């Protein structure tokens, strides 16, 4: 039964892929800047990470457990944010503004540069100084934008606007808002957006299962070779 469930969960992705292929044509996709995708004006839609000196002023020498760092951005195509062991799931339900969603988190230092979807987590965590988040308009999913920026085409957009050396490049906030994101045509946009949103939630599900299996495996290995309890 478990195998059948897994097979059925992948089926919507296959269906959306075939729909997208059927609607593709030669007309160039329209492009829009990140600034124009922002839910409000750029200053209000963008949240900056906290510098280390600010972190010490607020929290002393102890780093908060709910701070998100670059290594917490788990990127395959649509980026997700790794679960924290500090009870972050409990904090989500108590978020002051649960309607505040469709949020993109971007690592502004690279390469490679990474993007992830924050969603409803936004009011429950802190960002490190190497990250920024942008609240997007609800009509274009953050999952789609993150996937594009994580792709080879999106990485070229980072290369075009980055400053600094090849090994230590960064993206300024002024350059970030100039990023151009190609959007699907009207006839196919809903199928495309639904596909990427499904992929994002599928990645979340897989991540939770990987974590659960890893914990089980660690427990088994820890008990192997241990003295039996009397």
N, C-alpha and C positions, 0 to 999 in steps of 0.2 A: 504493500500500500504506500509505503514511504517513497519508493521509486516512482510510482505513478504520480504522486503529488509533485515531486520534483519536475517530472516531465511536463505536467500541465502548467506549472508556474513559468516555464520558459516559452510556452506556446504563444502568449500575447506578444512577446518580442518578435517572434517569427512572423506573426500576422501583420504587425505594424511595419516590419521591414519590407514585406511584399507590397504593402500599400504605398510606401514611400517610393519604391522602385517603379511602380506603375505610373506614378504622377510626376516623375522627373522629366524635365525637358531642358532645352538649350538656353532659355532666357536666364540672364544673370540674376542671382539672388540680390534683393535689396539689402543695403547695409545700414546699420545704425550705430552710433557711438555709445560707449558705456554711460557717458554723461546723460544721453537721451533715454537710456533704459532705466535710469535711477528713478525711484518712486517719488522723490521730492527734489529740491535743488541739490546740487552736488554736495555742498557742505553739510546738509542735514542727512543725506542718504549715506554718507561715508562715515564709518567709525574707525578711528585709529587705534592701533595697539598701544599698550602701556610700556614705556621705557623702564629699564631695570631700576634706575634710580627712583622713579615714581613708585615702582612696586615695593621697594624697600621702605619708602616713606609711608605707604599705606599698610603694608603687611609685615614689616620688619624683615628679619633674615629668613623667615619661612616662606617658601614659594607656595602660593595657593594651589591646592590640588585641582581646581577647576580651570586652570589657565591652559589655553590652547596654544601649542607651538607648531612650528613648521612640520616637525616629524609626526604630528597628530593628524595631518592631512593625508588620508589614505587614498592614493590616486591610482586608478586603473584607467577608466575613461571619465565617467562621472565621479568626481571626488566626494568622499564621505569623511566625516570627522570621527576618529576613533573614540570608543566609549571610555570614559574615565572611571576609575575605581572608587570615586568619592561620592557615589550615590547621585550622579548627575541625572539619572532617569527620574528620581524622586523630585529633584529641583525643577525639572521641566514642567511638571504638573502645577507647580506653584508660581510659574512665571507671571510677572505683573501684566504683561501684554501678550497673551497667547495668539492674538490675531496677527502679530508682527512676524510675517513669514517671508519666504522667497528671498533669502539672503545668501549672498555669495561671499565666500572668504577667499582672499588672494594672498599668497606669499609674495611679497614685493622684493625679495632677495633671491637670487638664483645664479646661474642656471642649474637644473631646470626650475622653471617657475611652476608653482602648483596652485590649483583652485579646488574648492570643495563647496558643497551646499551646507549651509548652516540651518536653514529652516527655523523651527520653533525653538532651537537651542539658544538663540541670540541673547536672551536676557538672563541666562544662567551661567555664563562663563566670561572669563577675561581673555583678551588677546595679547599675545606677546608683541614686542615692538616690531617684529618682522612681518606682521600680518595686518591686513585691513579688511573690513567687511563693507559690503555695499548692499543696501536694501533696494531691490529691483521692483519695477512695476509688476502687478500680478498677471498681466497678459503674456509675459515671456518668462517661462520657468527658469529659475537659477540652474536647474539641472542641465538644461540645454546650453546655457552660456558657459557653465563650468566645463562641460564636455568639449565645447569648441575650443576654449582657451587651453585645455589640456592636450588637445590634438596637435599634430605637427603643424597644421595651418595656424592654430592659435599661438604656438610657440614662436612662429615667425613674427606675429604681432608684438610679442614681448621683445624680440630681437630688434624690431624696428624702433621701439620707443625706450629702450633701456639706456642707462648711463653706467659708467664705470668700466672696469676691465672685463676680459672674457671670463675669467674665473670668479670674479666678485662683482656681479652686475646687480643693479637695483632699478626699480621703477618708481619715479616720483608720482605724487598724487595728481599733479597737473598733466603728466603724460598718460597716466592710467585712464583718465576720462576721455582721452582721444582714441582709445582702442576701438576698432571697427568690428562689429559682429554681424556676419551675414545672416539674414532671417529667411525662413522658408517662405515660399509664395503662399498667398491667401488660400489657394485650393488645397494645399497640403499641410499647412502649419499646424492644425489641430492634431493630425496624425503624428507628425514629427514630435510635437511637444509631449503628447501623451506617451509616446515611445520612450523618450528620455526620462520622464517622470517615473514610468514603470521601471526602467533600468536602475534609477537611483534607489527606489524602494527595494528592488531585488538585491542590489549590492548591500544595503543595510541588513537585509535578512541573512545573506551569506556571511557577512561579517559577524553577526551574532552567533551563527552556527559554528563558525571557525573558532571564536572565542570559547564557546561552550565545549567543543571537542578538545581544544588545547588544555582547558582546565581539567577535563577528565583524564587526558593522557598524562598530564603532570602529576595528578593524584595517583594514577596507576604506577608510574615510574618511582614515585616517592615511597610507595609501599612495597615495591619489589625489593627483596633482600633485607627488609626490616625484620627484626625479631618479633615473633608472634606474641600478642598480648596474653598474659596468663589469666 
